[in-house]
Amino acid sequence: THTLILGGTAWLGREIAQQLVEAGEDVTCLARGESGSVATGATLVRTDRRASDAYDAVRNRTWDDVIELSCEAGLVTGALEALAGTTPHWTLV
């Protein structure tokens, strides 16, 4: 499966990414990459989610799951608006 993690370089996101990679999933983390490195085996797409083009690199791909790690309402809303049609399942942590 193809999972997009919005974040994924800090403690919880990195652990989720690592567990998914170890389970054989294709994992992409969309993050600034300032909180740490991406889990071994995952792909990092560097972007600032506050930028107008933040989701351009991932919006034309279909995802089996999107995992949202932000607690900031503006970031969550922006992600939903940009990616709502790309996945059948969202997980909000």
Secondary structure, DSSP 8 states (H G I E B T S, - for coil): -EEEEES-SSHHHHHHHHHHHHTT-EEEEEE-S-SS---TT-EEEE--TTSTTTTTTTTTS--SEEEE----HHHHHHHHHHHGGG-S-EEE-
